[in-house]
Amino acid sequence: MIYSIRRITMWVALGLALALVSCGSNDSSGTGGSGGSAGTGGMGGSADIPLRILVTNDDGFQAEGINAIVEALIADPNNEVVVCAPNGDRSGSGDMTGPSERCGNLDVTTGTTASGYPASAIDGCPADAVNYALDNLYPADEPPDVVLSGINDGQNVGNIGAEGLLSQISGTVGAAKTAARGGVPALASSQGDGDPVDFPAGVAEVLLWLSEHRVALAEGNVSTTNIDSLNIPSCDQGSIRNPLEPLEVPLATENPNGFSLIGSQDCQAEGIDPDTDVNAFFTGWVTLTQVPAN
């Protein structure tokens, strides 16, 4: 795999965290965009900048994806990590809030992630977890610098049809949008369906995004008009075409190639222009898409 000088520099900053996870079997077979649409960073001296990071999801606080990213984040002492997430699976809840039959009664208990990191578990939807954390787990004058929502088990691409599948009904995306509406920049990360689901690939992409945006996040220079939505293939066939080079593409509003939006990706597919998140993701590209917060 051939990396640019900038990407090699990125790896130096990410080395400690990435040592804890396998990068899987994905090799580079293409090129993509430069990644990072929510702000401008820069690596010079940025690796040691402290950040307050709130981590949430819609799969529940003990899910595999949130555990994977939390373990990688806490390997860096400059990351101050707080976990607040639903106490169970609240997938497909968008930015719904409770109390309600769907979201729960909003009771909060303490627990741990699958690997034992402390977490607040709310009987609520992902948006409730974000609201609770912003109101109760941070001083008013020291909110988190960023909310990382995910890593979701399954992709969240496209804004197609009346319900806006999948991005618009995703609790993972909904939590990020809720954070942005509360004034906190956010990333929603989703790992594609696969056997297995390749969470290590997703961890690497999230860490790269965080590294590229670290300076801007610390300085409060990241817009909250949109959130970034990162979708990483798991590739049952072939391998990711652009590892660590996310392709910046818009949300698809149509699906002319007839992809099953809930399903596997063919990373060997040919002849399809990766011009939207749906077309790119289902043919093996890591996609980075801006989603309006409102």
NORPE-V879935 format. One record per backbone hydrogen bond with DSSP energy under -0.5 kcal/mol. NH is the residue of the N-H (numbers start at 1). CO is the residue of the C=O. If there is no record, write none. Layout:
BEGIN
{{NH;CO} {NH;CO}}
END
This chain:
BEGIN
{{3;1} {8;4} {9;5} {10;6} {11;7} {12;8} {13;9} {14;10} {15;11} {18;14} {19;15} {20;17} {21;18} {26;23} {29;241} {30;241} {35;246} {46;43} {47;43} {49;46} {51;78} {53;51} {53;80} {54;146} {55;53} {55;82} {56;148} {61;86} {63;60} {67;63} {68;64} {69;65} {70;66} {71;67} {72;68} {73;69} {74;70} {75;71} {75;72} {76;73} {77;75} {79;76} {80;51} {80;78} {81;79} {82;53} {84;55} {84;82} {85;120} {86;57} {87;122} {90;58} {93;90} {94;169} {96;93} {99;104} {100;104} {104;100} {106;123} {109;121} {111;119} {113;117} {116;113} {119;111} {120;83} {121;109} {121;119} {122;85} {122;120} {123;107} {124;122} {129;125} {130;126} {131;127} {132;128} {133;129} {134;130} {135;131} {136;132} {137;133} {138;133} {142;139} {145;52} {146;52} {147;185} {148;54} {148;146} {149;147} {149;187} {150;56} {150;148} {152;189} {154;152} {154;191} {159;252} {160;165} {164;161} {165;160} {167;158} {168;164} {169;166} {170;166} {174;170} {175;171} {176;172} {177;173} {178;174} {179;175} {180;176} {181;177} {182;178} {183;180} {184;179} {187;147} {188;228} {189;149} {189;187} {190;230} {191;152} {192;232} {193;263} {195;196} {199;197} {201;198} {202;198} {203;199} {204;200} {205;201} {206;202} {207;203} {208;204} {209;205} {210;206} {211;207} {212;208} {213;209} {214;210} {214;211} {217;213} {218;214} {219;215} {220;216} {220;217} {221;216} {223;38} {223;221} {227;291} {228;186} {229;289} {230;188} {230;228} {231;229} {231;287} {232;190} {236;265} {237;265} {241;284} {245;242} {247;286} {248;246} {249;247} {249;288} {250;275} {258;255} {261;259} {263;261} {266;282} {267;237} {267;265} {269;266} {273;271} {275;273} {277;250} {280;276} {281;277} {282;278} {283;280} {284;281} {285;280} {287;231} {288;247} {289;229} {291;227} {293;225}}
END
